[in-house]
Amino acid sequence: MEKKTYGLTDEQVEAEIARLNASPDVALARKAQRLKYRRRQYLYGLRDLEKRGKMLRESGITAEMLDRLYAEVERCGSEEDTSYDSLH
């Protein structure tokens, strides 16, 4: 009775990896995957900004307050006492 072998040898695994890495189909799929990943990261960043904006608005901070703070920082050239706490 013949003994069945399962799986691939180490050499077969390395050869298959090399073949797949050289495949234009793999390269195309990698590009599509990177684009999808970047778009998802962009989405997560926007969600985080929305969450932080809601928190700022709920604590009473407005865009006008931030504009004034930004102008003050630009005028003074430093960020002394320009934390969010100083807006209240």
N, CA, C and O atoms as CSV, one atom per row, in Angstrom:
chain,resi,resn,atom,element,x,y,z
A,1,MET,N,N,0.844,-1.178,0.000
A,1,MET,CA,C,0.000,0.000,0.000
A,1,MET,C,C,0.892,1.245,0.000
A,1,MET,O,O,1.848,1.335,0.770
A,2,GLU,N,N,0.563,2.207,-0.880
A,2,GLU,CA,C,1.358,3.429,-0.986
A,2,GLU,C,C,0.993,4.409,0.117
A,2,GLU,O,O,-0.169,4.557,0.494
A,3,LYS,N,N,2.000,5.056,0.606
A,3,LYS,CA,C,1.790,6.068,1.636
A,3,LYS,C,C,1.446,7.390,0.949
A,3,LYS,O,O,2.186,7.837,0.072
A,4,LYS,N,N,0.347,8.013,1.329
A,4,LYS,CA,C,-0.066,9.297,0.752
A,4,LYS,C,C,0.696,10.421,1.436
A,4,LYS,O,O,0.911,10.413,2.648
A,5,THR,N,N,1.100,11.391,0.615
A,5,THR,CA,C,1.747,12.571,1.177
A,5,THR,C,C,0.767,13.725,1.092
A,5,THR,O,O,0.029,13.863,0.116
A,6,TYR,N,N,0.770,14.523,2.091
A,6,TYR,CA,C,-0.125,15.665,2.153
A,6,TYR,C,C,0.687,16.950,2.135
A,6,TYR,O,O,1.780,17.019,2.698
A,7,GLY,N,N,0.146,17.947,1.491
A,7,GLY,CA,C,0.805,19.242,1.507
A,7,GLY,C,C,1.929,19.324,0.502
A,7,GLY,O,O,2.123,18.435,-0.327
A,8,LEU,N,N,2.653,20.398,0.597
A,8,LEU,CA,C,3.742,20.690,-0.321
A,8,LEU,C,C,5.071,20.644,0.410
A,8,LEU,O,O,5.140,20.877,1.616
A,9,THR,N,N,6.111,20.344,-0.326
A,9,THR,CA,C,7.445,20.400,0.272
A,9,THR,C,C,7.845,21.867,0.393
A,9,THR,O,O,7.212,22.739,-0.201
A,10,ASP,N,N,8.887,22.131,1.155
A,10,ASP,CA,C,9.371,23.499,1.307
A,10,ASP,C,C,9.777,24.089,-0.039
A,10,ASP,O,O,9.521,25.263,-0.309
A,11,GLU,N,N,10.408,23.278,-0.880
A,11,GLU,CA,C,10.829,23.745,-2.194
A,11,GLU,C,C,9.628,24.098,-3.067
A,11,GLU,O,O,9.651,25.094,-3.790
A,12,GLN,N,N,8.586,23.280,-2.998
A,12,GLN,CA,C,7.369,23.557,-3.771
A,12,GLN,C,C,6.697,24.847,-3.295
A,12,GLN,O,O,6.195,25.629,-4.103
A,13,VAL,N,N,6.692,25.057,-2.007
A,13,VAL,CA,C,6.107,26.278,-1.452
A,13,VAL,C,C,6.865,27.490,-1.964
A,13,VAL,O,O,6.248,28.459,-2.405
A,14,GLU,N,N,8.193,27.454,-1.914
A,14,GLU,CA,C,9.005,28.578,-2.368
A,14,GLU,C,C,8.832,28.815,-3.860
A,14,GLU,O,O,8.779,29.963,-4.302
A,15,ALA,N,N,8.744,27.748,-4.640
A,15,ALA,CA,C,8.556,27.888,-6.086
A,15,ALA,C,C,7.198,28.517,-6.397
A,15,ALA,O,O,7.092,29.362,-7.286
A,16,GLU,N,N,6.177,28.111,-5.676
A,16,GLU,CA,C,4.833,28.661,-5.904
A,16,GLU,C,C,4.768,30.135,-5.492
A,16,GLU,O,O,4.129,30.937,-6.173
A,17,ILE,N,N,5.418,30.496,-4.394
A,17,ILE,CA,C,5.478,31.895,-3.966
A,17,ILE,C,C,6.174,32.736,-5.030
A,17,ILE,O,O,5.701,33.821,-5.368
A,18,ALA,N,N,7.287,32.248,-5.555
A,18,ALA,CA,C,8.014,32.978,-6.593
A,18,ALA,C,C,7.154,33.145,-7.840
A,18,ALA,O,O,7.134,34.219,-8.441
A,19,ARG,N,N,6.447,32.096,-8.230
A,19,ARG,CA,C,5.586,32.163,-9.410
A,19,ARG,C,C,4.476,33.188,-9.213
A,19,ARG,O,O,4.198,33.991,-10.104
A,20,LEU,N,N,3.848,33.157,-8.053
A,20,LEU,CA,C,2.739,34.073,-7.790
A,20,LEU,C,C,3.225,35.515,-7.681
A,20,LEU,O,O,2.545,36.424,-8.158
A,21,ASN,N,N,4.380,35.746,-7.067
A,21,ASN,CA,C,4.925,37.104,-6.969
A,21,ASN,C,C,5.233,37.696,-8.333
A,21,ASN,O,O,5.195,38.914,-8.505
A,22,ALA,N,N,5.537,36.847,-9.298
A,22,ALA,CA,C,5.855,37.318,-10.644
A,22,ALA,C,C,4.599,37.489,-11.506
A,22,ALA,O,O,4.685,38.011,-12.618
A,23,SER,N,N,3.469,37.070,-11.025
A,23,SER,CA,C,2.233,37.105,-11.800
A,23,SER,C,C,1.680,38.526,-11.933
A,23,SER,O,O,1.554,39.230,-10.931
A,24,PRO,N,N,1.349,38.959,-13.157
A,24,PRO,CA,C,0.735,40.280,-13.328
A,24,PRO,C,C,-0.661,40.350,-12.684
A,24,PRO,O,O,-1.121,41.429,-12.312
A,25,ASP,N,N,-1.314,39.217,-12.558
A,25,ASP,CA,C,-2.630,39.209,-11.907
A,25,ASP,C,C,-2.502,39.515,-10.416
A,25,ASP,O,O,-3.343,40.207,-9.844
A,26,VAL,N,N,-1.461,39.003,-9.801
A,26,VAL,CA,C,-1.214,39.291,-8.384
A,26,VAL,C,C,-0.880,40.769,-8.213
A,26,VAL,O,O,-1.350,41.410,-7.273
A,27,ALA,N,N,-0.065,41.312,-9.126
A,27,ALA,CA,C,0.287,42.732,-9.050
A,27,ALA,C,C,-0.955,43.606,-9.182
A,27,ALA,O,O,-1.106,44.590,-8.458
A,28,LEU,N,N,-1.842,43.247,-10.105
A,28,LEU,CA,C,-3.079,44.003,-10.292
A,28,LEU,C,C,-3.962,43.938,-9.046
A,28,LEU,O,O,-4.508,44.953,-8.613
A,29,ALA,N,N,-4.098,42.763,-8.484
A,29,ALA,CA,C,-4.919,42.590,-7.280
A,29,ALA,C,C,-4.327,43.353,-6.100
A,29,ALA,O,O,-5.069,43.901,-5.285
A,30,ARG,N,N,-2.990,43.396,-6.000
A,30,ARG,CA,C,-2.348,44.154,-4.923
A,30,ARG,C,C,-2.656,45.636,-5.043
A,30,ARG,O,O,-2.934,46.299,-4.043
A,31,LYS,N,N,-2.607,46.163,-6.271
A,31,LYS,CA,C,-2.925,47.577,-6.469
A,31,LYS,C,C,-4.360,47.871,-6.055
A,31,LYS,O,O,-4.627,48.864,-5.380
A,32,ALA,N,N,-5.279,47.005,-6.461
A,32,ALA,CA,C,-6.684,47.199,-6.104
A,32,ALA,C,C,-6.859,47.126,-4.590
A,32,ALA,O,O,-7.631,47.892,-4.012
A,33,GLN,N,N,-6.151,46.218,-3.960
A,33,GLN,CA,C,-6.237,46.064,-2.503
A,33,GLN,C,C,-5.702,47.304,-1.795
A,33,GLN,O,O,-6.292,47.762,-0.817
A,34,ARG,N,N,-4.578,47.853,-2.286
A,34,ARG,CA,C,-4.013,49.062,-1.682
A,34,ARG,C,C,-4.970,50.240,-1.807
A,34,ARG,O,O,-5.135,51.015,-0.865
A,35,LEU,N,N,-5.596,50.373,-2.966
A,35,LEU,CA,C,-6.553,51.462,-3.161
A,35,LEU,C,C,-7.730,51.324,-2.200
A,35,LEU,O,O,-8.156,52.298,-1.578
A,36,LYS,N,N,-8.247,50.108,-2.088
A,36,LYS,CA,C,-9.366,49.867,-1.176
A,36,LYS,C,C,-8.959,50.188,0.269
A,36,LYS,O,O,-9.723,50.801,1.015
A,37,TYR,N,N,-7.750,49.768,0.652
A,37,TYR,CA,C,-7.263,50.025,2.005
A,37,TYR,C,C,-7.127,51.527,2.245
A,37,TYR,O,O,-7.534,52.023,3.295
A,38,ARG,N,N,-6.557,52.258,1.281
A,38,ARG,CA,C,-6.400,53.703,1.441
A,38,ARG,C,C,-7.744,54.397,1.575
A,38,ARG,O,O,-7.896,55.299,2.398
A,39,ARG,N,N,-8.712,53.991,0.786
A,39,ARG,CA,C,-10.040,54.607,0.873
A,39,ARG,C,C,-10.669,54.329,2.235
A,39,ARG,O,O,-11.313,55.202,2.817
A,40,ARG,N,N,-10.484,53.121,2.736
A,40,ARG,CA,C,-11.032,52.800,4.056
A,40,ARG,C,C,-10.345,53.616,5.146
A,40,ARG,O,O,-11.005,54.089,6.071
A,41,GLN,N,N,-9.028,53.785,5.048
A,41,GLN,CA,C,-8.312,54.603,6.015
A,41,GLN,C,C,-8.796,56.046,5.967
A,41,GLN,O,O,-8.932,56.697,7.003
A,42,TYR,N,N,-9.054,56.541,4.766
A,42,TYR,CA,C,-9.588,57.893,4.607
A,42,TYR,C,C,-10.966,58.001,5.262
A,42,TYR,O,O,-11.262,58.987,5.937
A,43,LEU,N,N,-11.805,56.984,5.060
A,43,LEU,CA,C,-13.131,56.947,5.683
A,43,LEU,C,C,-13.010,56.968,7.203
A,43,LEU,O,O,-13.727,57.713,7.872
A,44,TYR,N,N,-12.111,56.156,7.753
A,44,TYR,CA,C,-11.953,56.105,9.208
A,44,TYR,C,C,-11.463,57.448,9.746
A,44,TYR,O,O,-11.875,57.875,10.825
A,45,GLY,N,N,-10.591,58.106,9.002
A,45,GLY,CA,C,-10.126,59.421,9.408
A,45,GLY,C,C,-11.250,60.441,9.429
A,45,GLY,O,O,-11.343,61.252,10.350
A,46,LEU,N,N,-12.111,60.400,8.407
A,46,LEU,CA,C,-13.255,61.313,8.371
A,46,LEU,C,C,-14.213,61.051,9.523
A,46,LEU,O,O,-14.743,61.987,10.121
A,47,ARG,N,N,-14.435,59.786,9.833
A,47,ARG,CA,C,-15.308,59.458,10.969
A,47,ARG,C,C,-14.737,60.006,12.266
A,47,ARG,O,O,-15.472,60.529,13.104
A,48,ASP,N,N,-13.415,59.886,12.431
A,48,ASP,CA,C,-12.769,60.402,13.632
A,48,ASP,C,C,-12.904,61.917,13.711
A,48,ASP,O,O,-13.172,62.463,14.781
A,49,LEU,N,N,-12.720,62.595,12.583
A,49,LEU,CA,C,-12.879,64.052,12.570
A,49,LEU,C,C,-14.308,64.453,12.920
A,49,LEU,O,O,-14.521,65.425,13.645
A,50,GLU,N,N,-15.279,63.715,12.412
A,50,GLU,CA,C,-16.676,64.027,12.729
A,50,GLU,C,C,-16.927,63.866,14.228
A,50,GLU,O,O,-17.590,64.698,14.846
A,51,LYS,N,N,-16.397,62.800,14.798
A,51,LYS,CA,C,-16.567,62.555,16.234
A,51,LYS,C,C,-15.944,63.685,17.057
A,51,LYS,O,O,-16.555,64.179,18.005
A,52,ARG,N,N,-14.712,64.095,16.687
A,52,ARG,CA,C,-14.053,65.174,17.418
A,52,ARG,C,C,-14.782,66.496,17.225
A,52,ARG,O,O,-14.876,67.291,18.160
A,53,GLY,N,N,-15.299,66.742,16.022
A,53,GLY,CA,C,-16.059,67.970,15.774
A,53,GLY,C,C,-17.312,68.028,16.627
A,53,GLY,O,O,-17.654,69.085,17.156
A,54,LYS,N,N,-17.999,66.902,16.764
A,54,LYS,CA,C,-19.201,66.857,17.608
A,54,LYS,C,C,-18.845,67.149,19.059
A,54,LYS,O,O,-19.562,67.867,19.755
A,55,MET,N,N,-17.724,66.580,19.507
A,55,MET,CA,C,-17.303,66.811,20.893
A,55,MET,C,C,-16.980,68.288,21.114
A,55,MET,O,O,-17.352,68.859,22.139
A,56,LEU,N,N,-16.290,68.902,20.160
A,56,LEU,CA,C,-15.976,70.323,20.280
A,56,LEU,C,C,-17.246,71.157,20.309
A,56,LEU,O,O,-17.392,72.048,21.146
A,57,ARG,N,N,-18.169,70.866,19.389
A,57,ARG,CA,C,-19.418,71.634,19.319
A,57,ARG,C,C,-20.219,71.473,20.602
A,57,ARG,O,O,-20.771,72.447,21.114
A,58,GLU,N,N,-20.287,70.255,21.127
A,58,GLU,CA,C,-21.044,70.007,22.356
A,58,GLU,C,C,-20.419,70.702,23.562
A,58,GLU,O,O,-21.117,71.029,24.523
A,59,SER,N,N,-19.115,70.928,23.515
A,59,SER,CA,C,-18.469,71.625,24.631
A,59,SER,C,C,-18.496,73.139,24.432
A,59,SER,O,O,-17.930,73.880,25.236
A,60,GLY,N,N,-19.149,73.600,23.368
A,60,GLY,CA,C,-19.344,75.031,23.174
A,60,GLY,C,C,-18.307,75.714,22.291
A,60,GLY,O,O,-18.328,76.938,22.161
A,61,ILE,N,N,-17.430,74.976,21.700
A,61,ILE,CA,C,-16.402,75.569,20.843
A,61,ILE,C,C,-16.960,75.730,19.436
A,61,ILE,O,O,-17.540,74.801,18.875
A,62,THR,N,N,-16.778,76.918,18.877
A,62,THR,CA,C,-17.286,77.201,17.537
A,62,THR,C,C,-16.118,77.427,16.579
A,62,THR,O,O,-14.973,77.604,16.995
A,63,ALA,N,N,-16.439,77.417,15.293
A,63,ALA,CA,C,-15.433,77.685,14.268
A,63,ALA,C,C,-14.876,79.096,14.424
A,63,ALA,O,O,-13.691,79.330,14.186
A,64,GLU,N,N,-15.724,80.025,14.821
A,64,GLU,CA,C,-15.274,81.401,15.017
A,64,GLU,C,C,-14.240,81.496,16.141
A,64,GLU,O,O,-13.261,82.236,16.037
A,65,MET,N,N,-14.469,80.742,17.209
A,65,MET,CA,C,-13.512,80.735,18.316
A,65,MET,C,C,-12.157,80.196,17.841
A,65,MET,O,O,-11.108,80.739,18.188
A,66,LEU,N,N,-12.192,79.141,17.058
A,66,LEU,CA,C,-10.958,78.563,16.549
A,66,LEU,C,C,-10.270,79.508,15.568
A,66,LEU,O,O,-9.042,79.592,15.538
A,67,ASP,N,N,-11.061,80.217,14.768
A,67,ASP,CA,C,-10.480,81.210,13.851
A,67,ASP,C,C,-9.755,82.301,14.621
A,67,ASP,O,O,-8.653,82.704,14.249
A,68,ARG,N,N,-10.376,82.780,15.701
A,68,ARG,CA,C,-9.733,83.813,16.522
A,68,ARG,C,C,-8.458,83.273,17.163
A,68,ARG,O,O,-7.431,83.952,17.191
A,69,LEU,N,N,-8.529,82.063,17.669
A,69,LEU,CA,C,-7.374,81.440,18.297
A,69,LEU,C,C,-6.244,81.271,17.282
A,69,LEU,O,O,-5.085,81.551,17.587
A,70,TYR,N,N,-6.577,80.823,16.100
A,70,TYR,CA,C,-5.574,80.643,15.052
A,70,TYR,C,C,-4.932,81.983,14.680
A,70,TYR,O,O,-3.715,82.071,14.518
A,71,ALA,N,N,-5.749,83.011,14.548
A,71,ALA,CA,C,-5.222,84.339,14.215
A,71,ALA,C,C,-4.297,84.840,15.310
A,71,ALA,O,O,-3.265,85.449,15.027
A,72,GLU,N,N,-4.663,84.587,16.563
A,72,GLU,CA,C,-3.825,85.013,17.679
A,72,GLU,C,C,-2.487,84.285,17.669
A,72,GLU,O,O,-1.448,84.899,17.914
A,73,VAL,N,N,-2.501,83.018,17.396
A,73,VAL,CA,C,-1.268,82.234,17.332
A,73,VAL,C,C,-0.390,82.746,16.196
A,73,VAL,O,O,0.821,82.894,16.365
A,74,GLU,N,N,-0.986,83.014,15.057
A,74,GLU,CA,C,-0.223,83.536,13.918
A,74,GLU,C,C,0.374,84.911,14.243
A,74,GLU,O,O,1.510,85.207,13.871
A,75,ARG,N,N,-0.393,85.731,14.929
A,75,ARG,CA,C,0.060,87.082,15.275
A,75,ARG,C,C,1.198,87.037,16.286
A,75,ARG,O,O,2.173,87.777,16.160
A,76,CYS,N,N,1.079,86.183,17.275
A,76,CYS,CA,C,2.077,86.115,18.342
A,76,CYS,C,C,3.266,85.243,17.958
A,76,CYS,O,O,4.365,85.416,18.485
A,77,GLY,N,N,3.050,84.320,17.054
A,77,GLY,CA,C,4.138,83.448,16.651
A,77,GLY,C,C,4.453,82.362,17.651
A,77,GLY,O,O,5.463,81.674,17.509
A,78,SER,N,N,3.611,82.186,18.668
A,78,SER,CA,C,3.817,81.111,19.625
A,78,SER,C,C,2.465,80.534,19.992
A,78,SER,O,O,1.420,81.068,19.623
A,79,GLU,N,N,2.505,79.453,20.711
A,79,GLU,CA,C,1.263,78.788,21.103
A,79,GLU,C,C,1.040,78.875,22.605
A,79,GLU,O,O,0.465,77.956,23.190
A,80,GLU,N,N,1.473,79.942,23.236
A,80,GLU,CA,C,1.282,80.096,24.666
A,80,GLU,C,C,-0.189,80.312,24.978
A,80,GLU,O,O,-0.848,81.163,24.379
A,81,ASP,N,N,-0.691,79.530,25.923
A,81,ASP,CA,C,-2.066,79.652,26.408
A,81,ASP,C,C,-3.092,79.639,25.263
A,81,ASP,O,O,-4.018,80.449,25.235
A,82,THR,N,N,-2.908,78.707,24.326
A,82,THR,CA,C,-3.866,78.593,23.231
A,82,THR,C,C,-4.529,77.216,23.224
A,82,THR,O,O,-4.924,76.711,22.173
A,83,SER,N,N,-4.644,76.624,24.400
A,83,SER,CA,C,-5.298,75.321,24.478
A,83,SER,C,C,-6.801,75.506,24.382
A,83,SER,O,O,-7.310,76.621,24.498
A,84,TYR,N,N,-7.489,74.429,24.175
A,84,TYR,CA,C,-8.954,74.483,24.089
A,84,TYR,C,C,-9.566,75.003,25.387
A,84,TYR,O,O,-10.624,75.632,25.376
A,85,ASP,N,N,-8.898,74.738,26.495
A,85,ASP,CA,C,-9.420,75.191,27.777
A,85,ASP,C,C,-9.476,76.716,27.843
A,85,ASP,O,O,-10.333,77.268,28.534
A,86,SER,N,N,-8.586,77.398,27.141
A,86,SER,CA,C,-8.576,78.861,27.209
A,86,SER,C,C,-9.692,79.480,26.385
A,86,SER,O,O,-9.866,80.699,26.410
A,87,LEU,N,N,-10.456,78.668,25.653
A,87,LEU,CA,C,-11.539,79.195,24.829
A,87,LEU,C,C,-12.789,79.482,25.658
A,87,LEU,O,O,-13.669,80.216,25.209
A,88,HIS,N,N,-12.877,78.924,26.837
A,88,HIS,CA,C,-14.094,79.125,27.643
A,88,HIS,C,C,-13.968,80.314,28.554
A,88,HIS,O,O,-14.899,80.623,29.298
